[in-house]
Amino acid sequence: MAKNEPKGGLRLAASCLFGLEGPLGNELRHMGMESVAPENGRVLFTTDMAGLARANIRSRFAERILLVLGEFPARSFDELFEGVRALPFEAWLPRSAAFPVEGWSLDSELRSVPGCQRIIKKAAAKRLGEKYLVSWLPEDGAEYKIRFSILKDVCRITLDSSGAPLHKRGYRPAHNAAPLRETLAAAIVDIAGYRGRGELADPFCGSGTIAIEAALAAKGRAPGINRRFAAERWDAVPRAAWDAERAAALAAEYGGDYHIYASDIDPRAVALARENARRAGVERYIDFSVADARRFSRPTENGVIVTNPPYGERLMEKQSAAELLRLFGGAWRATPWRLALLSPDEGAEGLLGARADKRRKLYNGMIKCNLYMYGLNNKVKAGSAKR
């Protein structure tokens, strides 16, 4: 056991988009994590060094895996300074560590985020200087980013073990802006119940994120298997932990005959989606085509549509998107397929022509959306929803 690993295990927090706390909590329990406790926008859990690596490599729904150093009241800058100074930074940070500070404050006396950043940086430097008996810290080594949250005058200090957000799987180029995060796409595939059996289609595939995440889930491929994490440079986390967890993730993959369809009316979008799938290593499992969602049709009955139709920011764009959704609804209702459709449009049910069996509020970044879910046996007849 490393000197910084408590006997009872490490306390970690997995941050996530609002609305994904439940799926993330279930995922962490399935990974063998203990004391799993969902909160708004994050899930707390306890594990060991191997679990820290496992959560980063395998989580489909988390945005970051954060090591919790401590929590304390902070109603003033003095309380904030002393609370931070009391934390055991030296158990994790070597003398050469770079430790930038980021965070947020909500419903608290300490409203100035830049002010809090300065105080936390100063207190951490004070603690490390005292422990290493130096008056100056070079910060020329590995990065140990300090993240803080202050909610209702309670401050939580964490170290970011992930580095780049976990939704950045590596298969989408940095310059390619897509409307749907990979973590949210993975979650709606999971909520829709797709496990690699039957058929899945996304008729508004865009850059292919939903289909790619469906293929990764069907194969059981760890989404972080091919990327690196900040904590891999931390002295306290054994290299062997990362190697073992990657090997275990590879061994857990399985093959199969999957039926995943991704289409879009824009040939350029389809070409981009195919290229992204190639980067993700799942191109062979997805059938790409140029097709009009307004004429969606599939001959089989055991299928689910999981999709995020386009929506506009300007009036004309919104009107065009609404008409597109209305016409797609007519085509979908003519099939026996189930549907999970993500949209920020509160009038989506009326446009689709059917009242959803269930609605689930989710956030795509800061955009509030609803996931409209229609089950195969409960689909409402056309025209039953108010327009």
Stockholm file with secondary structure:
# STOCKHOLM 1.0

chainA/1-387         MAKNEPKGGLRLAASCLFGLEGPLGNELRHMGMESVAPENGRVLFTTDMAGLARANIRSRFAERILLVLGEFPARSFDELFEGVRALPFEAWLPRSAAFPVEGWSLDSELRSVPGCQRIIKKAAAKRLGEKYLVSWLPEDGAEYKIRFSILKDVCRITLDSSGAPLHKRGYRPAHNAAPLRETLAAAIVDIAGYRGRGELADPFCGSGTIAIEAALAAKGRAPGINRRFAAERWDAVPRAAWDAERAAALAAEYGGDYHIYASDIDPRAVALARENARRAGVERYIDFSVADARRFSRPTENGVIVTNPPYGERLMEKQSAAELLRLFGGAWRATPWRLALLSPDEGAEGLLGARADKRRKLYNGMIKCNLYMYGLNNKVKAGSAKR
#=GR chainA/1-387 SS CCTTSCTTCEEEEEECCTTCHHHHHHHHHHTTCEEEEEETTEEEEEECHHHHHHHHHHCSSCSEEEEEEEEEECSSHHHHHHHHHTSCGGGTCCTTCBCCEEEEEESSSCCCHHHHHHHHHHHHHHHHHHHHTCSCCCCCSCBCCEEEEEETTEEEEEEESSSSCTTCCSSSCTTCCCSSCHHHHHHHHHHTTCSSSSEEEETTCTTSHHHHHHHHHHHTCCTTTTSCCGGGGCTTSCHHHHHHHHHHHHHTCCCCCCEEEEEESCHHHHHHHHHHHHHHTCGGGEEEEECCGGGCCCSCSSEEEEECCCCCSSHHHHHHHHHHHHHHHHHHHTSCCEEEEEESCTTHHHHHTSCCSEEEEEEETTEEEEEEEECTTTCCCTTCSCC
#=GC SS_cons         CCTTSCTTCEEEEEECCTTCHHHHHHHHHHTTCEEEEEETTEEEEEECHHHHHHHHHHCSSCSEEEEEEEEEECSSHHHHHHHHHTSCGGGTCCTTCBCCEEEEEESSSCCCHHHHHHHHHHHHHHHHHHHHTCSCCCCCSCBCCEEEEEETTEEEEEEESSSSCTTCCSSSCTTCCCSSCHHHHHHHHHHTTCSSSSEEEETTCTTSHHHHHHHHHHHTCCTTTTSCCGGGGCTTSCHHHHHHHHHHHHHTCCCCCCEEEEEESCHHHHHHHHHHHHHHTCGGGEEEEECCGGGCCCSCSSEEEEECCCCCSSHHHHHHHHHHHHHHHHHHHTSCCEEEEEESCTTHHHHHTSCCSEEEEEEETTEEEEEEEECTTTCCCTTCSCC
//
